[in-house]
Amino acid sequence: MKEIWVLDIGSGKLTFLSGKKTVSGLYSVSSLVCEDYDGFYGGEWLSPQTLAEDIAKVMPVGGRRPSTLYVGVPGDFLHFRNNTVRLRFDAVRTVTRGDADALCAKGNIYGADRLRTVIASAMCGCRLDGGEFVADPVGRQSSSVESDVTYILCDAEFCEKVTAALAPYGFKNVCFVSSFWAECTTMIDRFARSRGAVAVDVGYASTSAAFVLGDGFDGETTMETGYATIVGALIERFSLDADEAERLIEEVNLGYGDDETYMLDAHDGVLSFPAGAVHDAVRGELDKIAAVIDSLKDGRDAEIYVTGGGLSRVKGALAYIGGAFDAGPQMFAPSVPMYSKPWLTSAFGTFDAAYKTERGNTLLGRLLDKIRR
């Protein structure tokens, strides 16, 4: 297997990841570079004129490189559309991978959209003969297959801007991947996804959440909530500067009693903050995330999975959100020694999605695919 290169674009950080993965699931990471940058907010770049320079800070200079670079796209520049699609056969027969591909292609009505381009499609499970629901229909016997297919569309302007910034590196192909969809479908157990699960990725200034069903999303949203807005809530509540607010959030532990006091060294002495007021400010932002989870669950019995650097930096945040539900959320991260960090989930999720694509392009992959067809 040749080396895979990934550029993951986050709301406050750029990550370059390169390496290989074996069939048995072992990773060999050759490079991992993370760099803070101005990023984006609400789907708008904060410093669009410096994007190429920012990307240059994480990209390798010189040396051999693969023909394809995989770019992890954040939810702020994506649109998820679901269409119900059905294929009927002349008689009962074995459903093939080609049938599944044809099902997804049949429901793709977005070819004429000049503002967005479809970068992926995936089935939210499938019904056989209008009855039995299965996560993957390939290999099953049926006279028809029906699925609610998720189509992932990326803003054309985003693709154009990033492709232009990458032009100096000479890649033959730049492949755009929804990093959130990739992490959900490669890191959340297939059995959990077949029953339905809620996934949330809390970033620096953006949070993506979805009800994951099979390989698709039965509901998705992206909102301007994250570590930066939690810090912003403290700035507004206590009239702090950004540095003071960030140092205060490092001290916060929602497990502490509200009658405690937080102390913070400042330029003109020591500042004290009643824990109850601090906790209220932080909880206000976390309540937004809990509300989205509740809306996506919609009364369904589903496990909750949370990741991202935004939430992992606030002690007690996961337990607080879990208090709103019968079963608390689980934190998920890459199953890679030394790299099992929530803030690396999207980069490794994109890497895993790229690996699946690359493996399908190998001789063995093509042979297995031909057998399944």
C-alpha positions in Angstrom: 0.0 0.0 0.0 1.4 3.4 -1.0 1.6 6.3 1.4 -1.5 8.4 2.0 -1.5 12.1 2.5 -4.2 14.0 4.3 -4.8 17.8 4.9 -7.5 18.2 7.6 -9.1 21.7 7.7 -10.5 22.6 11.1 -12.1 25.8 12.4 -8.9 26.8 14.2 -6.2 24.3 13.2 -4.7 22.8 10.1 -3.4 19.2 10.3 -1.2 17.4 7.8 -1.0 13.6 8.2 0.8 11.1 6.1 1.5 7.4 6.5 0.4 3.9 5.7 -2.1 1.4 7.0 -2.0 -2.4 6.7 -4.8 -4.8 6.0 -4.7 -5.9 9.6 -5.3 -2.3 10.8 -1.8 -1.3 11.9 -0.8 2.3 11.3 2.6 3.7 10.3 2.6 7.4 10.7 5.4 9.1 8.9 4.4 12.8 9.5 1.9 14.7 11.6 2.0 18.5 11.7 -0.6 20.7 13.4 -0.7 24.5 13.1 -3.1 27.0 14.5 -4.5 29.5 12.0 -7.3 32.1 11.8 -9.7 29.6 10.4 -13.4 30.3 9.8 -16.6 31.0 11.6 -20.1 30.5 10.3 -18.8 29.2 6.9 -16.7 32.4 6.3 -12.9 32.4 6.3 -11.6 35.0 8.8 -8.4 35.6 6.8 -8.9 34.2 3.3 -5.9 36.1 1.9 -3.5 34.0 4.1 -5.0 30.6 3.5 -2.2 29.5 1.1 0.5 30.7 3.5 -1.2 28.9 6.4 -1.4 25.6 4.4 2.3 26.0 3.5 3.2 25.9 7.2 2.0 22.2 7.4 2.7 20.9 4.0 6.0 19.1 3.3 8.5 20.8 1.0 10.2 18.7 -1.7 10.6 15.0 -1.8 8.3 12.4 -3.3 4.6 12.7 -2.9 1.5 10.7 -3.9 -0.6 11.7 -6.9 -3.7 12.3 -4.6 -4.1 14.6 -1.6 -7.2 13.9 0.5 -8.7 17.1 2.1 -10.9 16.8 5.2 -13.8 19.3 4.8 -15.5 20.7 7.9 -19.3 20.7 8.2 -19.5 24.5 7.8 -18.9 24.1 4.0 -21.0 21.0 3.5 -24.7 20.3 2.9 -26.4 16.9 3.6 -29.4 15.9 1.5 -31.4 12.6 1.9 -33.4 11.0 -0.9 -35.4 7.8 -0.7 -34.4 5.6 -3.7 -35.6 2.2 -4.8 -34.3 -0.4 -7.3 -36.5 -3.3 -8.5 -35.1 -6.5 -10.1 -36.8 -8.9 -12.5 -36.6 -11.6 -9.9 -35.2 -12.5 -6.5 -31.4 -12.5 -6.8 -28.2 -11.7 -4.9 -27.7 -7.9 -4.3 -24.2 -6.9 -5.6 -22.0 -3.9 -4.8 -22.8 -2.6 -8.3 -26.5 -2.6 -7.3 -25.7 -0.5 -4.2 -23.7 1.9 -6.4 -26.5 2.1 -8.9 -29.0 2.8 -6.1 -26.9 5.8 -4.9 -26.4 7.1 -8.5 -30.1 6.9 -9.2 -31.0 9.3 -6.4 -28.2 11.8 -7.3 -30.2 14.8 -8.6 -27.6 17.4 -7.9 -25.4 17.3 -11.0 -26.7 20.7 -12.3 -25.9 22.5 -9.0 -23.2 25.0 -9.8 -22.7 26.2 -6.3 -22.2 22.7 -4.7 -20.7 19.4 -5.8 -21.5 15.9 -4.5 -18.4 14.5 -2.9 -20.0 11.3 -1.4 -23.1 9.3 -1.1 -24.0 6.7 1.5 -27.0 4.5 2.4 -28.8 4.8 5.7 -29.2 1.1 5.8 -31.5 -0.6 3.3 -34.9 -2.4 3.1 -35.2 -5.6 1.2 -38.5 -6.3 -0.6 -39.9 -3.4 1.4 -39.6 -5.3 4.7 -36.4 -6.4 6.3 -34.0 -3.6 7.3 -30.3 -4.4 6.9 -27.2 -2.2 7.3 -25.6 -3.5 4.1 -27.7 -5.2 1.4 -24.7 -6.6 -0.6 -24.8 -10.4 -0.6 -28.4 -10.6 0.5 -31.3 -12.1 -1.6 -34.1 -9.8 -2.7 -36.2 -8.6 -5.6 -35.9 -5.0 -4.6 -33.8 -2.7 -2.5 -34.8 0.7 -1.0 -32.7 3.1 1.0 -32.7 6.7 2.3 -29.5 7.8 0.7 -27.4 10.6 2.1 -25.7 12.9 -0.5 -22.9 15.1 0.8 -22.4 18.3 -1.1 -19.4 20.6 -0.7 -19.5 24.3 -1.5 -17.8 24.8 -4.9 -16.2 28.0 -3.7 -14.4 26.1 -0.9 -13.1 23.5 -3.4 -11.9 26.1 -5.7 -10.1 28.1 -3.0 -8.4 25.1 -1.4 -7.4 23.7 -4.8 -5.8 27.0 -5.8 -3.9 27.1 -2.5 -2.6 23.6 -3.2 -1.6 24.2 -6.9 2.1 24.8 -6.1 2.4 21.2 -4.8 1.6 19.5 -8.1 -1.0 17.0 -7.0 -2.7 15.2 -9.8 -5.9 14.9 -7.8 -7.3 16.7 -4.8 -10.1 14.6 -3.2 -12.5 16.3 -0.8 -13.9 14.2 2.1 -16.4 15.1 4.8 -14.1 14.6 7.8 -17.1 14.3 10.2 -18.8 11.7 8.0 -15.5 9.9 7.7 -14.8 9.7 11.4 -18.4 8.6 12.1 -18.3 5.7 9.6 -14.8 4.5 10.3 -14.6 4.9 14.1 -18.1 4.1 15.4 -18.9 0.4 15.5 -20.9 -0.9 12.6 -23.4 -2.6 15.0 -24.0 0.7 16.8 -24.5 2.4 13.4 -26.9 -0.2 12.2 -29.2 0.5 15.2 -28.6 4.3 15.0 -26.2 6.5 17.0 -25.8 10.2 17.7 -22.3 11.5 17.0 -21.0 15.0 17.9 -17.6 16.6 17.1 -17.0 19.7 19.1 -14.2 21.8 17.5 -12.6 25.2 18.2 -15.4 27.3 16.9 -17.7 24.8 15.2 -19.7 21.7 16.2 -21.1 19.1 13.9 -23.7 16.6 15.0 -25.6 13.8 13.3 -27.8 10.8 13.8 -25.7 8.1 12.1 -27.6 5.3 10.5 -25.7 2.7 8.6 -23.2 4.6 6.5 -25.4 7.7 6.2 -26.9 10.5 8.3 -30.6 10.5 9.2 -30.3 14.2 10.3 -27.3 16.5 10.6 -26.5 20.0 11.8 -23.4 22.2 12.2 -23.5 25.1 14.6 -21.2 27.9 15.7 -20.4 26.4 19.2 -17.1 25.2 20.5 -14.1 25.9 22.7 -13.9 29.5 21.4 -17.6 30.3 22.2 -17.1 28.8 25.7 -14.2 31.1 26.2 -16.2 33.9 24.8 -19.0 33.3 27.3 -16.5 33.8 30.1 -15.2 37.0 28.5 -18.7 38.4 28.3 -19.7 37.3 31.8 -16.6 38.6 33.6 -15.2 41.3 31.3 -12.0 39.4 30.8 -9.5 39.6 28.0 -8.9 36.5 25.8 -5.8 35.3 27.6 -7.4 35.6 31.1 -10.5 33.7 29.9 -8.4 30.9 28.4 -6.4 30.6 31.6 -9.6 30.5 33.6 -11.2 27.7 31.5 -8.1 25.6 32.1 -8.9 25.8 35.8 -12.6 25.0 35.4 -13.9 21.7 36.6 -17.6 21.3 36.4 -17.4 18.6 39.1 -16.5 21.2 41.6 -19.2 22.6 43.9 -20.8 25.9 42.8 -19.9 27.4 46.2 -16.2 27.1 45.4 -14.0 30.0 44.2 -11.6 30.1 41.2 -8.5 32.2 41.6 -6.5 33.6 38.7 -3.3 35.6 38.6 -3.7 38.8 36.7 -1.5 41.9 35.9 -2.9 43.9 38.8 -3.2 41.1 41.4 -5.3 38.0 41.9 -8.8 37.7 40.5 -11.5 35.6 42.1 -14.5 34.1 40.5 -17.5 32.4 42.1 -17.6 28.9 40.7 -21.3 28.9 40.4 -21.2 31.9 38.0 -18.3 30.4 36.0 -20.1 27.1 35.7 -23.3 28.7 34.6 -21.5 30.5 31.8 -19.9 27.2 30.6 -23.0 25.2 31.0 -24.9 27.6 28.9 -22.8 26.6 25.9 -22.9 22.9 26.8 -26.7 23.1 27.0 -26.7 24.0 23.3 -24.9 20.8 22.5 -27.1 18.7 24.7 -30.2 20.2 23.0 -28.9 19.3 19.6 -28.2 15.7 20.8 -31.8 15.5 22.2 -33.2 16.8 19.0 -31.3 14.2 16.9 -32.2 11.4 19.2 -35.9 12.4 18.9 -36.9 9.7 21.5 -34.9 7.0 19.8 -32.8 4.6 21.8 -29.4 5.5 20.5 -25.9 5.6 21.9 -24.1 8.9 22.0 -20.5 9.4 20.8 -18.6 12.6 21.3 -15.2 13.7 20.1 -13.2 16.8 19.2 -10.7 19.1 20.9 -13.3 21.7 21.9 -15.0 19.5 24.6 -12.0 17.5 25.7 -10.4 20.7 27.0 -13.2 21.4 29.5 -13.0 19.2 32.5 -16.4 17.7 33.5 -18.1 18.7 30.3 -18.8 15.2 29.1 -20.3 14.2 32.4 -22.4 17.3 32.5 -23.9 16.6 29.0 -24.4 13.0 29.9 -26.5 14.0 32.9 -29.3 15.0 30.5 -29.6 11.5 29.1 -30.3 8.0 30.5 -27.0 6.7 29.0 -24.0 9.1 29.1 -22.0 9.8 25.9 -18.8 8.0 25.1 -15.7 9.8 24.0 -14.2 8.4 20.8 -10.8 9.0 19.2 -8.4 7.2 16.8 -7.4 3.7 17.9 -3.7 4.5 17.2 -1.1 4.4 19.9 0.4 7.8 20.7 -2.3 9.5 18.5 -5.5 8.6 20.4 -6.5 12.2 20.9 -10.0 13.6 20.3 -8.5 16.6 18.4 -7.0 14.2 15.9 -10.2 12.3 15.2 -11.1 14.2 12.1 -7.6 13.8 10.6 -7.5 10.1 11.2 -11.1 9.6 10.1 -10.2 11.3 6.8 -7.1 9.1 6.6 -9.2 5.9 7.1 -11.7 7.0 4.4 -8.7 7.6 2.1 -7.3 4.2 2.9 -10.6 2.5 1.9 -10.5 4.4 -1.4 -6.9 3.6 -2.1 -7.3 -0.1 -1.1 -10.2 -0.3 -3.6 -7.7 0.8 -6.3 -5.2 -2.0 -5.6 -5.2 -5.2 -7.5 -6.6 -7.1 -4.5 -9.2 -4.5 -3.9 -10.4 -4.6 -7.5 -10.5 -8.4 -7.4 -12.6 -8.4 -4.2 -14.8 -5.7 -5.6 -15.3 -7.8 -8.8 -16.2 -10.8 -6.7 -18.8 -8.8 -4.7 -20.3 -7.4 -7.8 
